[in-house]
Amino acid sequence: MSDRRKILIIEDEPSIAELEKDYLELSDFEVEIEGRGDSGLARALNEDFDIILLDLMLPDLNGFEICKKIREEKDIPILMISAKKDDIDKIRGLGFGADDYITKPFSPSEMVARVKAHLARYDRLMSTNARKNEIIEIRGLRIDKTARRVYLNGEEKIFTTKEFDLLTFLASNPNVVFSKEELFSEIWDMESFGDIATVTVHIKKIREKIEHNTSKPQYIETIWGVGYRFKV
């Protein structure tokens, strides 16, 4: 799996989008392009990107509205790009949550430099937050062990005490298979005495909250005849 930073470009002018992509790929970024606002918004909300380059003037859904909807769910850097040079548009863009505003025509080298600068700033911010609170984060799932809160793609999911403890224990020991008896003993602090059905019930409830498709879980995997493991 590639460890390159992933960028989404939402831009309806193919020549500009391809120019941005070419320069970003030369800097070893992985780049995806969406030419429509609605499809770009869907990908921004449902996939994991490190930064978004967002055109302001799109035919179906303008950049202001897209920026607002992304910011309601995610805090990743958003760079708004537009031919509009008026200060009022810049102020609006930043007011909707954009991290930067680049006017067309622009220097591709400057665009790449700004992308790198915002990623570095975001990384520093996340590193500081992670030191304050112990965080487990993978594929859109964020477990704040300190605050005992769970988020999926930016949306908080409410967990009971034991559900949180069970999820956190599995996520803290990725790719390790635990039997139901081991999990019961670890989380409920007692021998199971055959009453391991409670583990199955709790796993089912956790999956209902974090899995897109509970029949094909991407986080907690059932190892038939053995137990469960948290996949990374």
C-alpha positions in Angstrom: 0.0 0.0 0.0 1.3 3.4 -0.9 2.3 5.7 1.9 2.3 8.8 -0.3 0.1 11.7 0.8 -3.2 11.7 -1.1 -4.7 14.9 -2.6 -8.2 15.4 -4.1 -8.5 18.1 -6.8 -12.1 19.4 -7.4 -11.8 21.4 -10.6 -14.0 21.5 -13.7 -11.3 22.9 -16.1 -9.4 19.8 -17.2 -6.3 21.8 -18.3 -5.9 23.4 -14.9 -6.7 20.1 -13.0 -4.1 18.2 -15.1 -1.5 21.0 -14.6 -2.0 20.8 -10.8 -1.9 17.0 -10.9 1.4 16.9 -12.9 3.2 19.3 -10.6 1.9 17.5 -7.4 2.9 14.1 -8.8 6.4 15.4 -9.5 6.5 16.1 -5.7 5.5 12.4 -5.1 1.9 13.1 -4.1 -0.9 10.7 -5.1 -3.6 12.8 -6.8 -7.2 12.2 -7.7 -9.3 14.6 -9.9 -13.1 15.2 -9.8 -14.6 17.5 -12.4 -18.0 18.0 -10.7 -18.8 19.5 -7.3 -21.3 16.9 -6.3 -19.0 13.9 -7.0 -16.1 15.8 -5.5 -17.9 16.5 -2.3 -19.0 12.8 -2.1 -15.4 11.6 -2.4 -14.1 14.2 0.0 -16.6 13.1 2.7 -16.4 9.3 2.1 -12.7 8.8 1.3 -9.5 9.6 3.1 -7.5 12.5 1.6 -4.7 14.5 3.2 -5.6 17.8 1.6 -8.2 19.1 -0.9 -7.7 21.7 -3.7 -11.1 23.2 -4.4 -12.1 25.3 -7.3 -14.6 28.1 -6.3 -16.6 28.3 -9.6 -18.1 24.8 -10.4 -21.2 24.4 -12.6 -23.3 22.3 -10.2 -22.2 23.1 -6.7 -20.0 26.1 -5.8 -16.8 25.8 -3.8 -18.2 27.8 -0.8 -20.9 25.2 -0.2 -18.6 22.3 -0.8 -16.1 23.8 1.7 -18.8 24.3 4.3 -20.0 20.7 4.0 -16.5 19.3 4.2 -15.6 21.4 7.2 -18.7 20.2 9.1 -17.3 16.7 9.1 -13.5 16.9 8.5 -10.7 19.2 9.6 -8.2 18.4 6.8 -6.6 21.3 4.9 -8.7 22.9 2.1 -7.0 25.2 -0.4 -9.6 27.2 -2.4 -8.5 28.1 -6.0 -10.4 30.7 -8.0 -10.1 33.3 -10.8 -12.0 35.7 -8.5 -9.5 38.1 -7.0 -11.9 40.3 -4.9 -11.1 40.4 -1.2 -14.7 39.6 -0.4 -14.4 36.2 -2.1 -11.2 35.4 -0.2 -12.9 36.5 3.1 -15.9 34.3 2.3 -13.8 31.3 1.4 -11.7 31.6 4.6 -14.9 32.2 6.5 -16.4 28.9 5.3 -13.3 27.1 6.6 -10.8 27.2 3.8 -7.2 27.2 5.0 -5.9 29.2 2.0 -7.1 31.0 -1.1 -5.1 31.0 -4.4 -6.0 33.1 -7.3 -5.8 32.1 -11.0 -3.5 32.3 -12.8 -1.0 31.0 -10.3 2.5 29.6 -10.2 2.4 25.8 -10.1 5.5 25.8 -7.9 3.9 28.2 -5.5 0.8 26.0 -5.4 3.0 22.9 -4.5 4.8 24.9 -1.9 1.6 26.0 -0.2 0.3 22.4 -0.3 3.5 21.2 1.5 3.3 24.1 4.0 -0.3 23.3 5.0 0.4 19.6 5.3 3.4 20.3 7.5 1.3 22.7 9.7 -1.6 20.1 9.9 0.9 17.4 10.9 2.3 19.5 13.7 -1.2 20.3 14.9 -2.2 16.6 14.9 1.0 15.7 16.6 0.4 18.2 19.4 -3.2 17.0 19.8 -2.1 13.4 19.9 0.4 14.2 22.7 -2.4 15.9 24.7 -4.8 13.0 24.2 -3.9 9.4 23.4 -5.4 8.8 20.0 -5.8 5.7 17.9 -6.7 6.6 14.3 -7.2 4.3 11.2 -9.2 4.5 8.0 -11.6 7.2 9.3 -12.0 5.7 12.8 -10.7 7.9 15.6 -10.6 6.6 19.2 -9.7 9.2 21.8 -8.6 7.0 24.7 -8.1 10.0 27.0 -11.6 11.5 26.5 -13.2 8.1 25.9 -14.8 9.3 22.7 -15.1 7.6 19.3 -15.5 9.3 15.9 -16.2 7.8 12.4 -15.3 10.1 9.5 -15.7 13.0 11.9 -19.1 12.0 13.3 -19.1 11.0 17.0 -20.5 7.6 17.8 -21.9 6.9 21.3 -20.5 3.9 23.1 -21.3 2.2 26.4 -18.4 1.7 28.8 -17.8 -1.9 27.9 -18.2 -1.3 24.2 -15.6 1.4 24.4 -13.2 -0.8 26.5 -13.6 -3.7 24.1 -13.1 -1.6 21.0 -10.1 0.2 22.5 -8.5 -3.1 23.7 -8.7 -4.7 20.2 -7.6 -1.5 18.4 -4.6 -1.2 20.8 -3.5 -4.7 19.9 -3.9 -4.7 16.1 -3.7 -7.9 14.1 -3.7 -10.0 17.3 -6.3 -12.7 17.5 -8.1 -13.0 20.8 -10.5 -15.7 21.8 -13.9 -14.8 23.3 -12.7 -16.2 26.6 -9.6 -13.9 26.6 -11.7 -10.9 25.7 -14.3 -11.6 28.4 -11.5 -12.0 31.0 -9.7 -8.8 29.9 -12.8 -6.5 29.7 -15.0 -7.9 32.4 -12.1 -8.8 34.7 -13.3 -12.3 35.5 -13.3 -15.8 34.2 -16.0 -16.3 31.6 -17.5 -19.5 33.1 -18.9 -20.2 29.7 -20.8 -16.9 29.5 -19.0 -15.7 26.4 -22.1 -14.8 24.5 -21.8 -11.3 25.9 -18.6 -10.8 23.9 -20.5 -11.7 20.7 -23.3 -9.3 21.6 -20.9 -6.4 22.3 -18.9 -7.1 19.0 -22.2 -6.9 17.1 -23.2 -3.6 18.7 -19.7 -2.1 18.0 -19.9 -3.2 14.4 -23.3 -1.6 14.0 -21.7 1.7 15.0 -18.5 1.6 13.0 -18.8 -0.8 10.1 -20.2 0.4 6.8 -21.2 -3.2 6.0 -21.5 -5.4 9.1 -21.4 -8.6 7.0 -18.0 -7.5 5.6 -16.3 -5.7 8.5 -13.2 -3.7 7.7 -12.2 -3.1 11.4 -13.1 -6.1 13.6 -12.6 -9.4 11.8 -14.1 -12.7 12.9 -11.6 -15.5 12.9 -13.9 -18.5 12.7 -13.4 -21.0 15.5 -10.8 -18.8 17.2 -12.1 -15.3 18.0 -11.6 -11.7 16.8 -8.9 -9.4 15.7 -8.7 -5.7 14.8 -7.4 -5.3 11.2 -4.9 -2.6 10.2 
